[in-house]
Amino acid sequence: MTSRPARIEAVHDPRDLSGDFAHRIEVPVRLADTDAFAHVNNATYLTYFEIGRLEYLAAAAGDPVPIPTLGGRRSYILAEARVTFRSQAAYGETLTIETRVTRVGRTSLTMEHRITRPDPAAGNPARLVAVGETVLVRFDYDQQGPVPFEDELVAAFERFEGRRLRS
């Protein structure tokens, strides 16, 4: 996790996400992430969001995300995902994945993701690559259904974000 937020070019589209993000991680683009057009394949952006999401959840809650096959009875399932592509990324680049929680409901939470590519020239703004939103559901794998968020978990997210997430 890096500590400085990316300075990106001015927002040109209302779908672009501005402001601070509570979590960021750098991810190198692998050759396997690219397609025949020599840029990152569209499906790979969901994997980048997943990397950011899992790292965020572990950092905010203080523990790795429970894996059902390894005994985790309550974890998360992805209920919805949206991606807006803003520019291409290519093999050999390093991308910054930023993640924040914007809302915690009874059994679901909403996360926003911003992917940028830092400009190697010092002082230049980063290039916006993609933005997105995901909705996760707190899920009990024994009961095979959604369950309410524990108050302690919501409090951990709110401490990590530095603001209230439940209305």
C-alpha positions, 0 to 999 in steps of 0.5 A: 500500500502506498501512502500518497494519493495520485494527482490525476488530470482534471475530471472531464467526465461525471463518471470519473471519481475525484477525492481521496481514497482510503487504500491504494496498492500498486499492481504491475501489468503482466503479459497475461493481462493483455489481449491481441490488441496489446492492451489490458483486456477488459475482463482484467479490470475486475481482477484489479478491482478484486486485488484492491478490494481484498487488500482493502478489506484485510487492511480495514478489518485487520485480518485477511478475508475469510475463505469459505473452503478454508473454514471461513463461514462468513465472508463476501460475495460480489453482487454487482460490478460496473467499470468505466474505461478511460484510457488504455494500459499496457504490459510493463506499466505499473498501475495504482489501484485505489479503493474506498467504501462509500456506503454500508447497508444492512447486508451489503456495502458499496466500494469505488475503485480508481485505477491510474497510471503514474506519469514517470515524469515527476510532477506530472499528473497520473493518467486515469485508466478506469473507474468502477463501483462494486457491491458486496454482500455479507454472506453466510456460507453455512446458511447460504444467504446474506447476513447483516454486517457485525457492528464491529466490522462496520466500526472498523470500516468507518475508522479506516475511512475516517467517516460514517458509512451508515446512515 
